[in-house]
Amino acid sequence: MAQTIVPEHIINLNLLLKRAALLFGVILLTFVKVYGQQFYAATQEGILQQVTITPNGPVSKNVNGCGSGYLSIALWGNKIYYTQASGELSVADITGGNTPQVTNCQYLTSVSFVNSMTVDKNGILYMANFNSLYKLDPKNPVLVNLGIMPYGASGDLVFYNDKLYMASYSGIVEVSLDDLSQSKLVIPITDGFVYGLTSVASRGAVTVYAIDVNNSKSELIELDLKNMHIKGIAGSLPYIVYDAGSTVETGEIPVIKLQSINVTRECNVVNKGRAEIICAPHGNQYTYKLNTGESNTTGIFDNLPPGNYQVTITSFGGEEPKIFPFTIPDFSLQDPVVTFNKTDPVCDIAGSIKLETNADKALYRVQYNNAVYPIDHVFANLIPGFYHFSIITPNGCLLYEKDCTLVQEVCPPIVVNDIVIKPECDFYGEASVTVLTAAHPDNYTYSLNGISNTTGVFNRVQPGSYQLVIVSSGGDRVGKQVPVPDFTLTKPYVTYTAKNAICTLAGQVKFNTYVEGVAIGTIKHGDQNYTPDETIRGLSAGTNHFVLLDKQGCIITELDITITQDSCEPVTFFNTFTPNGDGVNDLFRPNQSSNPIAYKLTVFNRLGQRLFESESIYDGWNGNYNGKPVPTGVYYWMCNYTMGDGQVEVQKGHVTLLR
């Protein structure tokens, strides 16, 4: 409220207290009754204070937030209404507790200057300015003038048992809302100056306090409005109170209303829960106490093991305590089943660990060494030892932890099961050597004839004797002698039919389909491939190289076949002959070096008479016909024959017979 000039006839509060002590025989109240009571006060500096009455007297703390310049205040539930010296009426949310706050401040309307304010149980505001009384519905913030009272307001208003009371210069006035003119003074106070009135609740009853200003402090005086007298002093505050208010200034004690108890799983603690007790908005400070003994003013309890709990909620505003049960479930029952698929280190081979689950892998992660991986990540290159993993959710909350131990396994010795030596498929006369060892975890290096590899397979090995050396990465070493035979010495016998080249006809070869029981798949000659039953033609005279492959394309054998060029002399005749018996050119016949086949020679005279005929190149015409020599002269001949390459020839000519 605003500073009001004190009439001269009003004396200081110390005289009031002395008078009260004489009248009622009470000097100090027993604080057992007021322990835990709480209200709010607006100070001379416009600061809002939360006041708690304790066994050692009232204790106050600043209320921070968006409000400022508090003059008159009234509380209804979790709402605080306040006016400023400029006449502005505002409303805000107020939260009690260890750090009380005012939030969500909003301007309602202008009410000019009022020095007192309270609220009824319906949320209707009542305000006074000297002798004038007003009311205002916050839902429709229009100031309504109720009329003039016979007493002027020196301070605050408060409801008690559905009646409105006001601090006046004469004392405490009961305001008749039905007829303001019938308002009456119920507790005369002539030796004090009351600015504030407030109500608090204790043990289910409402107590009203008058706040009297004495120099730079304010005295808290308990009023008995049933018997209309002063009971005594409840303590003092080290500042001037202009106005006071509480959640029970409506005359009714509020009720603790539970909205919900939210139970969630703790993020960073294994199988623990978090309970958040949420009550309906309230302006008083609540205390939340579990049946385990743990208590606070926030209603938030962390790291609770699975089990059944009860929370007892008590209020500094005097509300009746309430007890509510809740359960922290066993969260581990919801956890995925995670197993290890591990490989222990062996020899020089590092170990590995893979976590596996039958649950949805997208819902879980694994944390290792402060890094996060997919649940089925393979942790490789691990040495023997102990490994710790945390199963977490995608947002990083811990579900549970698992440990896995890797042990060093014994490295097995090198065991050679077999050395397989076979002819090379593509290279005749060479071999392939394959070293077969027992299964082993480490890496082997195989060396043969100065050539090393990690497979144990050596190709194109020439016949000979070699030293095989096997070295394992685990430290073992084995040596063996490997004899490689000359497979050409045991090459199979091949049968075939060949024809030599003759005249213009090239040579040819036809192989049998099988070579010592092995079916021929392909025959290669030069760049050409032939089927097994195919006659290979066009072979030139000389050595022809053939490669026989089986049906898998591997070489059966290689061989050379010589094709010779058979003689093919042309048939020629002399154009004269002398059948005189001297042994020289006595016969008409072709050159004797020719080798025609299907040969036939016919000789005619000028008249076409056939004189001679022969089917052998060795049988010639001696110049006689029917045993008698024919005359000297020119005769005609015709010769038909076929050469070795199948070429049919016909020759004609004439020959001169000389004697």
Secondary structure, 3 states (H helix, E strand, C coil): CCCCCCCCCCCCHHHHHHHHHHHHCCCECCCCCCCCEEEEEEECCCCEEEEEEECCEEEEEECEECCCCCCCEEEECCEEEEECCCCEEEEEEEECCCCCEEEEEEEEEECCCCCEEEECCCCCEEEEECCEEEEEECCEEEEEEEEECCCCEEEEEEEECCEEEEEECCEEEEECCCCHHHCEEEEECCCCCEEEEEEEEECCEEEEEEEEEECCEEEEEEEECCCCEEEEEEEEECCCEEEEECCCCCCCCCCCCEEEEEEEECCCCCCCEEEEEEECCCCCCEEEEECCCCEECCCEEEEECCEEEEEEEEECCCCCCEEEEEEECCHHHHCCCEEEEEECCECCECEEEEEEECCCHHHCEEEECCEEEECCCEEEEECCEEEEEEEECCCCCEEEEEEEEECCECCCCCCEEEEEEEECCCCCCCEEEEEEECCCCCCEEEEECCEEECCCEEEEECCEEEEEEEEECCCCEEEEEEEECCHHHHCCCCCEEEECEECCECEEEEECCEECCEEEEEEEECCEEECCCCCEEEECCEEEEEEEEECCCCEEEEEEEEECEECCCCCCCCCEECCCCCCCCCCECCCCCCCCEEEEEEEECCCCCEEEEECCCCCCECCEECCEECCCEEEEEEEEEECCCCCEEEEEEEEEECC
